[in-house]
């Protein structure tokens, strides 16, 4: 559900009068916000598509990863967990922007001196 990019290009921020010439690094978190939900695997429906040649139990046993129950986590909880992980790394969320089906979260932090 996520795609991260890190941009280590630095820019000078002249708005911080107490610390001129601060160098920043940026991280962009890209989230695909499609509203279509992929269909769930159903061994009964798949058996019907095969005109009953394979039973639902057989299909489920032969393809366990395709038919295992997945406990769904609410998207808000997923996002909160991701944002907290990024925050623990010292990143500050500075902006979010939606472009088409993508939602971008832009983070920055002071660039570490080498």
Secondary structure per residue as TSV (DSSP state, phi and psi in degrees):
chain	resnum	aa	ss	phi	psi
A	1	X	-	360.0	-10.1
A	2	X	E	-132.3	158.7
A	3	X	E	-141.9	117.5
A	4	X	E	-106.4	144.7
A	5	X	E	-134.2	141.6
A	6	X	E	-117.9	127.5
A	7	X	E	-112.6	110.8
A	8	X	-	-93.4	9.2
A	9	X	-	-64.5	137.2
A	10	X	-	-105.1	152.4
A	11	X	-	-131.8	155.2
A	12	X	E	-92.0	135.9
A	13	X	E	-108.9	109.6
A	14	X	T	-90.7	3.7
A	15	X	T	-83.3	-17.6
A	16	X	-	-91.3	93.2
A	17	X	T	-67.3	-27.9
A	18	X	T	-74.1	-27.4
A	19	X	S	-133.1	80.6
A	20	X	T	-67.8	156.3
A	21	X	T	63.8	33.1
A	22	X	E	-70.1	136.2
A	23	X	E	-102.6	137.0
A	24	X	E	-116.8	152.7
A	25	X	E	-122.7	152.8
A	26	X	E	-124.2	150.5
A	27	X	E	-131.3	137.5
A	28	X	E	-119.3	124.3
A	29	X	E	-103.1	123.4
A	30	X	E	-110.0	123.9
A	31	X	E	-120.5	129.4
A	32	X	E	-81.5	122.0
A	33	X	-	-112.3	58.5
A	34	X	-	-79.9	144.4
A	35	X	-	-94.0	-9.5
A	36	X	-	-83.3	135.3
A	37	X	-	-103.8	126.2
A	38	X	-	-65.0	145.9
A	39	X	-	-65.5	144.3
A	40	X	-	-81.0	148.5
A	41	X	-	-71.6	133.4
A	42	X	-	-134.8	110.6
A	43	X	H	-62.9	-28.1
A	44	X	H	-68.1	-47.8
A	45	X	H	-64.4	-39.0
A	46	X	H	-66.9	-35.7
A	47	X	H	-64.8	-40.8
A	48	X	H	-63.7	-37.6
A	49	X	H	-62.4	-28.8
A	50	X	T	-93.3	17.2
A	51	X	T	55.1	32.3
A	52	X	T	77.1	8.3
A	53	X	S	-63.4	-31.9
A	54	X	S	-120.4	132.2
A	55	X	-	-73.9	155.2
A	56	X	H	-56.9	-38.6
A	57	X	H	-64.9	-41.8
A	58	X	H	-62.7	-45.9
A	59	X	H	-60.6	-44.4
A	60	X	H	-64.9	-37.7
A	61	X	H	-72.6	-36.7
A	62	X	H	-76.4	-26.1
A	63	X	T	-127.9	64.8
A	64	X	H	-63.0	-34.9
A	65	X	H	-71.3	-29.5
A	66	X	H	-71.7	-30.4
A	67	X	H	-115.4	12.2
A	68	X	-	-74.4	150.1
A	69	X	-	-75.7	130.9
A	70	X	-	-112.9	123.7
A	71	X	-	-76.7	116.7
A	72	X	-	-82.7	137.5
A	73	X	-	-106.4	135.5
A	74	X	-	-58.4	137.3
A	75	X	H	-54.6	-35.2
A	76	X	H	-63.6	-39.2
A	77	X	H	-68.5	-38.6
A	78	X	H	-62.2	-47.0
A	79	X	H	-64.0	-41.3
A	80	X	H	-59.8	-42.8
A	81	X	H	-63.4	-44.1
A	82	X	H	-63.9	-46.7
A	83	X	H	-62.7	-38.8
A	84	X	H	-65.7	-39.2
A	85	X	H	-63.4	-44.2
A	86	X	H	-67.0	-39.2
A	87	X	H	-62.2	-37.6
A	88	X	H	-62.4	-25.2
A	89	X	T	-84.4	1.6
A	90	X	T	94.9	7.0
A	91	X	-	-84.8	141.6
A	92	X	E	-113.8	128.8
A	93	X	E	-71.5	122.4
A	94	X	E	-112.1	-20.8
A	95	X	E	-166.9	152.6
A	96	X	E	-130.1	144.7
A	97	X	E	-146.5	132.8
A	98	X	E	-101.5	128.2
A	99	X	E	-129.8	107.4
A	100	X	T	62.8	-127.9
A	101	X	T	-89.7	6.4
A	102	X	E	-108.2	141.8
A	103	X	E	-117.3	120.3
A	104	X	E	-104.7	132.4
A	105	X	E	-110.7	125.5
A	106	X	E	-109.7	125.5
A	107	X	E	-118.0	155.1
A	108	X	E	-143.7	157.5
A	109	X	E	-154.3	159.4
A	110	X	E	-62.6	135.3
A	111	X	-	-71.9	132.9
A	112	X	-	-73.3	137.3
A	113	X	-	-73.6	139.9
A	114	X	-	-88.0	360.0
